[in-house]
């Protein structure tokens, strides 16, 4: 309260005099305002003015009362009429312009105003009334009496508070029990216990014995039939120790694996391989081509046999070899089939006549902004180049498919509203199809929200000129 009283008292101990302004339209007052601070007062069609009035005869923004060295100065133009009373002197604006009562500054005039000045200014159907009055005290914010407002406890519902307290107590009690009381003593920290509860340790069973069932049964029968006194230690055969044979293999009981078992396994594998490629006609082996495909056979000899037989070789084989799908080459299983032409056989993918897709190049020739905001033309152009240039190139490419020599300049005009969306898109160029394509893209463009000098969202209009050249 002391600060507000101090601001209302001037240097001479009296209350300050402030500017009071009333706006009349068609003889009816539509707005009245008290300017408590010494700031510039403007009017016009823009929403940024102190008084925003949508009249065509008014400019977009015009400062009527300007603060110069702590005093107000009235600015008026040639199409404004009115009069000003400053103490005992009454002067019209026309007399002030012609007889030197005001100082000319460009296309308007400046008239100093005293602390007791009052008057009116008329522009078409708009009338502006003003006067300097003693600043009235600031009215306090209306508040309800304390007996009506009550305390914080009066605003809380007792049943709700009791229910909330019980719920909180139950939840915190359950959490305390789960963390500190019901904690099994398993050793280790919480992370280790969680890992043991989630993941099971893997276990492996080592089995060294590898014996065919028939051989195992035969060995068991021979061992039972043989008397203990007939058992003699068998002569150990020399073993061809290969790679990795230096280390003896250990079974689960800890003993060394017998070398006879390893030799027996090697002999069995060799017998199976010989039987696979043998010419036995008794049904044990596989006779025929398997013998010729035995590892180590002569590939040159096989090729000579094919040449001597007089058989024809073809790509893909016949219909009988292919089944219901028929013969012929298959795509994707090897090289492309040869195509016989005037110049000899050529691959189907070796053709030279490939249709060339037209391309184009887009460059920026001009950029322009029509409003003063935080969204600059450079920022708009940078967003277009990074995010929306691919769409513009696609529109140009569609046009080049119809006319490969299409080139020219296209002007993009649009407005970015308070939410960053693009409104009123307009593309003007050398092709109506290209303009329609670009306008469809511009309607989906988004930019940063433009802000004015007061850091409030506003609208900003731009114009970007693009040069389209085919390549």
C-alpha positions as CSV (number, residue, x, y, z in Angstrom):
1,X,0.0,0.0,0.0
2,X,2.9,2.4,0.7
3,X,4.3,1.8,-2.7
4,X,1.0,2.5,-4.5
5,X,0.5,5.7,-2.5
6,X,4.0,6.9,-3.3
7,X,3.4,6.4,-7.1
8,X,0.2,8.5,-6.9
9,X,2.0,11.5,-5.3
10,X,4.1,13.8,-7.5
11,X,7.3,15.7,-6.7
12,X,5.4,18.7,-5.4
13,X,3.4,16.6,-2.9
14,X,0.2,16.6,-4.9
15,X,-1.3,13.8,-6.8
16,X,-0.1,13.1,-10.3
17,X,-2.2,14.1,-13.3
18,X,-2.7,11.3,-15.7
19,X,-4.2,11.1,-19.2
20,X,-7.9,10.1,-19.6
21,X,-9.1,9.1,-23.1
22,X,-12.5,8.3,-24.4
23,X,-13.3,6.8,-27.9
24,X,-16.5,7.8,-29.7
25,X,-17.9,6.1,-32.8
26,X,-20.9,7.6,-34.5
27,X,-21.5,9.8,-31.5
28,X,-21.5,7.0,-29.0
29,X,-18.7,6.3,-26.5
30,X,-17.4,2.8,-27.0
31,X,-14.3,2.8,-24.7
32,X,-12.8,4.8,-21.9
33,X,-9.4,4.3,-20.4
34,X,-7.1,5.9,-17.8
35,X,-3.4,5.9,-18.7
36,X,-1.7,5.8,-15.3
37,X,1.8,5.3,-16.7
38,X,3.6,7.8,-19.0
39,X,3.7,5.7,-22.1
40,X,3.0,6.3,-25.8
41,X,-0.7,5.9,-26.8
42,X,-1.4,4.7,-30.3
43,X,-4.5,3.8,-32.4
44,X,-5.2,2.1,-35.7
45,X,-6.4,-1.1,-37.3
46,X,-3.7,-3.4,-35.8
47,X,-4.3,-5.3,-32.6
48,X,-0.9,-4.1,-31.3
49,X,-2.2,-0.5,-30.7
50,X,-3.5,0.9,-27.4
51,X,-6.9,1.4,-29.1
52,X,-7.6,-1.1,-31.9
53,X,-10.3,0.4,-34.1
54,X,-11.2,-1.3,-37.4
55,X,-11.9,1.7,-39.6
56,X,-10.6,2.0,-43.2
57,X,-9.7,5.7,-42.8
58,X,-7.2,4.9,-40.0
59,X,-3.7,3.8,-40.7
60,X,-2.4,0.4,-39.4
61,X,-0.6,2.0,-36.5
62,X,-0.3,5.7,-35.5
63,X,1.0,7.2,-32.2
64,X,-1.4,10.0,-31.1
65,X,0.2,10.8,-27.7
66,X,4.0,10.6,-27.5
67,X,6.1,11.0,-24.4
68,X,9.0,13.4,-25.0
69,X,11.2,14.4,-22.0
70,X,8.5,13.2,-19.5
71,X,5.7,15.3,-21.2
72,X,3.0,14.3,-23.6
73,X,3.0,15.6,-27.2
74,X,0.0,15.4,-29.5
75,X,0.7,14.1,-33.0
76,X,-1.9,14.8,-35.7
77,X,-2.0,14.7,-39.5
78,X,-3.6,16.9,-42.2
79,X,-6.8,14.8,-42.4
80,X,-7.4,15.2,-38.6
81,X,-9.6,17.9,-37.2
82,X,-10.3,19.1,-33.7
83,X,-9.3,21.6,-31.0
84,X,-7.1,21.7,-27.9
85,X,-7.6,23.8,-24.8
86,X,-4.5,24.4,-22.7
87,X,-5.4,26.7,-19.8
88,X,-7.0,29.9,-21.2
89,X,-5.8,29.2,-24.8
90,X,-8.1,27.4,-27.2
91,X,-6.7,26.4,-30.6
92,X,-8.0,24.3,-33.4
93,X,-5.7,21.9,-35.2
94,X,-6.1,23.8,-38.5
95,X,-4.9,27.1,-36.8
96,X,-2.0,25.2,-35.1
97,X,-0.9,23.9,-38.5
98,X,-1.1,27.3,-40.3
99,X,0.0,29.7,-37.6
100,X,2.9,27.8,-36.0
101,X,1.1,26.5,-33.0
102,X,2.6,23.1,-33.8
103,X,5.9,21.9,-35.2
104,X,5.9,20.0,-38.4
105,X,7.7,16.7,-38.4
106,X,7.5,14.9,-41.8
107,X,3.9,14.3,-42.7
108,X,2.5,15.1,-39.2
109,X,2.6,17.9,-36.7
110,X,3.6,17.9,-33.0
111,X,1.9,20.0,-30.3
112,X,3.2,20.0,-26.7
113,X,0.5,19.5,-24.1
114,X,0.4,20.9,-20.5
115,X,-0.8,19.2,-17.3
116,X,-4.2,20.9,-17.6
117,X,-4.8,20.4,-21.4
118,X,-7.9,18.8,-22.8
119,X,-9.5,18.6,-26.2
120,X,-10.7,16.3,-29.0
121,X,-9.4,14.8,-32.3
122,X,-11.7,13.7,-35.1
123,X,-10.8,11.3,-38.0
124,X,-13.9,10.5,-40.1
125,X,-16.5,9.0,-37.8
126,X,-14.0,8.5,-35.0
127,X,-13.7,11.1,-32.2
128,X,-11.0,10.9,-29.6
129,X,-11.7,12.9,-26.3
130,X,-8.8,13.5,-23.9
131,X,-8.0,15.4,-20.7
132,X,-5.5,15.4,-17.9
133,X,-7.1,14.5,-14.5
134,X,-5.8,13.9,-11.0
135,X,-5.0,10.3,-10.6
136,X,-7.7,8.6,-8.5
137,X,-6.6,6.1,-5.9
138,X,-6.2,2.4,-6.9
139,X,-9.2,0.4,-5.9
140,X,-8.3,-2.6,-3.8
141,X,-9.1,-6.1,-5.2
142,X,-12.6,-7.1,-4.0
143,X,-12.5,-9.9,-1.4
144,X,-15.0,-11.7,0.6
145,X,-15.1,-11.1,4.4
146,X,-13.0,-13.4,6.5
147,X,-16.1,-14.9,8.2
148,X,-17.4,-15.9,4.7
149,X,-14.1,-17.2,3.4
150,X,-13.3,-19.4,6.5
151,X,-10.1,-21.3,7.0
152,X,-8.5,-24.2,5.2
153,X,-9.9,-26.7,7.6
154,X,-13.4,-25.4,6.8
155,X,-12.9,-26.2,3.1
156,X,-11.9,-29.8,3.7
157,X,-14.6,-32.5,3.9
158,X,-14.2,-34.6,7.1
159,X,-15.3,-37.9,5.5
160,X,-12.9,-37.5,2.6
161,X,-10.0,-36.6,4.9
162,X,-10.6,-39.7,7.1
163,X,-10.8,-42.0,4.1
164,X,-7.6,-40.5,2.7
165,X,-5.7,-40.9,6.0
166,X,-6.8,-44.6,6.3
167,X,-5.8,-45.3,2.7
168,X,-2.3,-43.8,3.2
169,X,-1.7,-45.6,6.4
170,X,-2.7,-49.0,4.9
171,X,-0.5,-48.5,1.9
172,X,2.6,-47.3,3.8
173,X,2.1,-50.1,6.3
174,X,2.0,-52.8,3.6
175,X,5.1,-51.3,2.0
176,X,7.0,-51.2,5.3
177,X,6.0,-54.9,5.9
178,X,7.1,-56.0,2.4
179,X,10.5,-54.3,2.5
180,X,11.7,-54.6,6.1
181,X,9.7,-57.5,7.8
182,X,8.9,-60.0,5.0
183,X,12.5,-60.2,3.7
184,X,13.8,-63.8,3.4
185,X,17.4,-64.2,4.6
186,X,18.9,-65.6,1.4
187,X,22.2,-63.8,1.6
188,X,23.6,-61.1,-0.7
189,X,22.0,-57.9,-1.6
190,X,18.6,-57.3,-3.2
191,X,20.0,-57.3,-6.8
192,X,21.5,-60.8,-6.3
193,X,18.3,-62.2,-4.8
194,X,16.3,-60.8,-7.7
195,X,18.7,-62.3,-10.2
196,X,18.5,-65.8,-8.5
197,X,14.7,-65.6,-8.4
198,X,14.5,-64.7,-12.1
199,X,17.2,-66.7,-13.8
200,X,17.9,-70.4,-13.2
201,X,21.5,-71.6,-13.3
202,X,22.3,-73.8,-16.3
203,X,23.5,-77.3,-15.7
204,X,25.3,-79.6,-18.2
205,X,25.7,-83.4,-18.2
206,X,28.9,-84.7,-19.8
207,X,28.6,-88.0,-21.6
208,X,31.8,-89.5,-23.1
209,X,30.4,-92.9,-24.2
210,X,29.4,-93.1,-27.8
211,X,28.7,-96.8,-28.8
212,X,26.2,-98.1,-31.3
213,X,23.5,-100.2,-29.7
214,X,24.3,-103.4,-31.8
215,X,28.0,-103.2,-30.9
216,X,27.3,-102.6,-27.2
217,X,25.0,-105.6,-27.0
218,X,27.6,-107.8,-28.8
219,X,30.4,-106.7,-26.5
220,X,28.2,-107.3,-23.4
221,X,27.4,-110.9,-24.6
222,X,31.1,-111.7,-25.3
223,X,32.1,-110.4,-21.9
224,X,29.6,-112.6,-20.1
225,X,30.6,-115.8,-22.1
226,X,34.3,-115.4,-21.5
227,X,35.7,-116.9,-18.3
228,X,37.7,-114.7,-15.9
229,X,40.8,-116.8,-16.3
230,X,40.6,-116.5,-20.1
231,X,40.7,-112.7,-19.9
232,X,44.1,-111.4,-20.9
233,X,45.2,-107.9,-21.4
234,X,44.8,-107.1,-25.1
235,X,47.6,-105.9,-27.1
236,X,47.4,-102.2,-27.7
237,X,47.4,-101.2,-31.3
238,X,49.4,-98.2,-32.4
239,X,47.2,-95.2,-32.6
240,X,47.7,-92.5,-35.1
241,X,47.7,-89.5,-33.0
242,X,46.3,-86.5,-34.9
243,X,45.5,-83.0,-33.9
244,X,44.2,-82.8,-30.4
245,X,45.2,-86.4,-29.5
246,X,47.9,-85.5,-27.0
247,X,45.4,-84.8,-24.3
248,X,43.6,-87.9,-22.9
249,X,39.8,-87.6,-22.7
250,X,38.3,-87.9,-19.3
251,X,34.9,-89.4,-18.4
252,X,32.7,-88.2,-15.6
253,X,34.3,-90.7,-13.2
254,X,37.7,-89.1,-13.7
255,X,39.4,-92.0,-15.6
256,X,41.0,-91.8,-19.0
257,X,39.0,-92.9,-22.0
258,X,40.3,-96.1,-23.6
259,X,42.2,-95.6,-26.9
260,X,40.6,-98.7,-28.3
261,X,37.2,-97.0,-28.3
262,X,38.5,-94.1,-30.3
263,X,40.0,-96.4,-32.9
264,X,36.8,-98.3,-33.1
265,X,34.8,-95.2,-33.8
266,X,37.2,-94.1,-36.5
267,X,37.0,-97.6,-38.2
268,X,33.2,-97.5,-38.1
269,X,33.1,-94.1,-39.8
270,X,35.4,-95.3,-42.5
271,X,33.3,-98.4,-43.1
272,X,30.1,-96.3,-43.5
273,X,31.8,-94.0,-46.0
274,X,33.1,-96.9,-48.1
275,X,29.6,-98.6,-48.1
276,X,28.0,-95.3,-49.3
277,X,30.1,-95.1,-52.4
278,X,30.6,-98.9,-53.1
279,X,29.4,-100.9,-56.2
280,X,27.9,-103.7,-54.1
281,X,24.9,-105.1,-56.0
282,X,23.7,-107.1,-53.0
283,X,21.8,-104.1,-51.8
284,X,24.2,-103.0,-49.0
285,X,25.9,-100.2,-50.9
286,X,24.7,-97.5,-53.3
287,X,25.7,-98.4,-56.9
288,X,25.7,-96.1,-59.8
289,X,26.5,-92.4,-59.9
290,X,27.4,-92.3,-56.2
291,X,30.7,-94.1,-57.0
292,X,31.6,-91.5,-59.6
293,X,30.9,-88.7,-57.1
294,X,33.2,-90.3,-54.5
295,X,35.7,-87.7,-53.1
296,X,38.9,-87.9,-55.1
297,X,37.3,-89.0,-58.4
298,X,38.5,-87.4,-61.6
299,X,36.3,-84.4,-62.7
300,X,37.9,-84.4,-66.2
301,X,37.0,-88.0,-66.7
302,X,33.4,-87.3,-65.8
303,X,33.2,-84.5,-68.4
304,X,34.7,-86.8,-71.1
305,X,32.0,-89.4,-70.4
306,X,29.3,-86.8,-70.9
307,X,30.8,-85.6,-74.2
308,X,31.2,-89.2,-75.4
309,X,27.6,-90.1,-74.7
310,X,26.3,-87.5,-77.2
311,X,23.7,-86.0,-74.8
312,X,22.5,-82.5,-75.2
313,X,22.9,-80.0,-72.4
314,X,20.2,-77.3,-71.9
315,X,19.4,-74.6,-69.3
316,X,16.8,-75.6,-66.9
317,X,16.1,-79.2,-68.2
318,X,13.0,-80.6,-69.7
319,X,9.4,-80.7,-68.5
320,X,9.8,-84.2,-67.1
321,X,12.6,-83.0,-64.8
322,X,10.7,-80.0,-63.6
323,X,7.4,-81.6,-62.8
324,X,4.1,-79.8,-63.2
325,X,5.8,-76.4,-63.4
326,X,7.5,-77.4,-66.6
327,X,11.1,-76.7,-67.8
328,X,12.9,-73.6,-68.7
329,X,15.1,-71.3,-66.8
330,X,14.0,-70.0,-63.4
331,X,14.5,-66.4,-62.3
332,X,16.7,-65.8,-59.4
333,X,18.5,-69.1,-59.4
334,X,21.6,-68.2,-61.5
335,X,22.6,-66.0,-64.3
336,X,20.0,-64.4,-66.6
337,X,19.1,-66.5,-69.6
338,X,20.7,-65.5,-72.9
339,X,18.6,-63.7,-75.5
340,X,19.6,-64.3,-79.1
341,X,19.4,-61.1,-81.2
342,X,20.9,-59.7,-84.4
343,X,24.2,-59.1,-82.7
344,X,24.4,-62.4,-80.9
345,X,23.3,-63.6,-77.5
346,X,23.0,-60.9,-74.9
347,X,21.7,-60.9,-71.3
348,X,18.2,-59.7,-70.6
349,X,19.7,-57.1,-68.2
350,X,22.4,-55.8,-70.5
351,X,20.1,-53.6,-72.5
352,X,21.1,-50.0,-73.1
353,X,17.6,-48.5,-73.8
354,X,16.6,-47.7,-70.2
355,X,14.1,-44.9,-69.7
356,X,15.7,-41.9,-68.1
357,X,13.7,-40.4,-65.3
358,X,13.6,-36.6,-65.6
359,X,15.1,-34.6,-62.8
360,X,15.2,-30.9,-61.9
361,X,17.0,-28.4,-59.7
362,X,15.3,-25.9,-57.4
363,X,17.0,-22.8,-56.1
364,X,15.8,-19.8,-54.1
365,X,15.9,-16.4,-55.9
366,X,14.2,-14.1,-53.4
367,X,12.6,-14.1,-49.9
368,X,10.5,-11.4,-48.3
369,X,8.6,-10.8,-45.1
370,X,5.6,-8.4,-44.7
371,X,5.4,-8.3,-40.9
372,X,7.9,-7.6,-38.1
373,X,8.0,-10.8,-35.9
374,X,10.4,-13.3,-34.4
375,X,9.9,-15.6,-37.4
376,X,12.4,-14.3,-40.0
377,X,12.5,-15.1,-43.7
378,X,15.8,-17.0,-43.1
379,X,14.1,-19.3,-40.6
380,X,11.2,-19.9,-42.9
381,X,13.5,-20.7,-45.8
382,X,15.7,-23.0,-43.7
383,X,12.6,-25.0,-42.6
384,X,11.5,-25.3,-46.3
385,X,14.9,-26.4,-47.4
386,X,15.3,-29.0,-44.7
387,X,11.7,-30.4,-44.4
388,X,9.6,-29.5,-47.5
389,X,12.1,-29.3,-50.4
390,X,11.5,-33.0,-51.3
391,X,7.8,-32.3,-51.9
392,X,8.6,-29.4,-54.1
393,X,11.0,-31.5,-56.1
394,X,8.3,-34.2,-56.5
395,X,5.8,-31.6,-57.9
396,X,8.6,-30.4,-60.4
397,X,9.4,-34.0,-61.3
398,X,5.7,-34.7,-62.1
399,X,5.7,-31.7,-64.4
400,X,9.0,-32.8,-66.1
401,X,7.4,-36.1,-67.0
402,X,4.9,-34.2,-69.1
403,X,7.2,-31.5,-70.4
404,X,11.0,-32.2,-69.9
405,X,11.9,-28.6,-70.8
406,X,9.6,-27.0,-68.2
407,X,11.5,-24.2,-66.4
408,X,10.6,-20.9,-64.8
409,X,10.0,-19.0,-61.5
410,X,7.3,-19.7,-59.0
411,X,6.3,-17.3,-56.2
412,X,5.0,-18.8,-52.9
413,X,2.9,-16.5,-50.8
414,X,1.5,-17.6,-47.4
415,X,0.8,-16.5,-43.9
416,X,1.8,-18.2,-40.6
417,X,-0.9,-17.8,-38.0
418,X,-0.7,-17.7,-34.2
419,X,-0.4,-21.5,-33.9
420,X,2.3,-21.9,-36.6
421,X,0.0,-23.2,-39.3
422,X,0.2,-22.0,-42.9
423,X,-3.0,-20.2,-44.1
424,X,-3.9,-18.6,-47.4
425,X,-1.3,-20.5,-49.5
426,X,-0.8,-19.2,-53.0
427,X,1.6,-20.4,-55.7
428,X,2.0,-18.3,-58.9
429,X,4.2,-19.7,-61.7
430,X,4.3,-20.9,-65.2
431,X,2.1,-24.0,-64.9
432,X,-1.3,-24.3,-63.3
433,X,-0.7,-28.0,-62.5
434,X,2.5,-27.2,-60.7
435,X,0.8,-24.3,-58.8
436,X,-2.0,-26.6,-57.6
437,X,0.5,-29.3,-56.5
438,X,2.6,-26.8,-54.5
439,X,-0.5,-25.2,-52.9
440,X,-1.6,-28.6,-51.7
441,X,1.8,-29.1,-50.0
442,X,1.9,-25.6,-48.5
443,X,-1.5,-26.1,-46.7
444,X,0.3,-28.7,-44.5
445,X,3.4,-26.7,-43.7
446,X,4.2,-25.9,-40.1
447,X,6.6,-23.2,-38.7
448,X,7.6,-21.7,-35.4
449,X,5.0,-19.5,-33.8
450,X,5.7,-15.8,-34.8
451,X,5.8,-13.4,-31.9
452,X,5.7,-9.6,-31.8
453,X,7.8,-7.2,-29.7
454,X,5.6,-7.9,-26.7
455,X,6.4,-11.7,-27.0
456,X,2.8,-12.4,-28.0
457,X,1.7,-14.7,-30.8
458,X,0.8,-12.9,-34.0
459,X,0.5,-13.5,-37.7
460,X,3.4,-13.1,-40.2
461,X,3.2,-13.1,-44.1
462,X,6.0,-14.2,-46.4
463,X,6.8,-14.5,-50.1
464,X,9.4,-16.9,-51.4
465,X,10.5,-17.0,-55.0
466,X,11.9,-20.3,-56.4
467,X,13.7,-20.9,-59.7
468,X,13.0,-24.3,-61.3
469,X,15.4,-25.6,-63.9
470,X,15.4,-29.1,-65.6
471,X,18.6,-31.2,-65.7
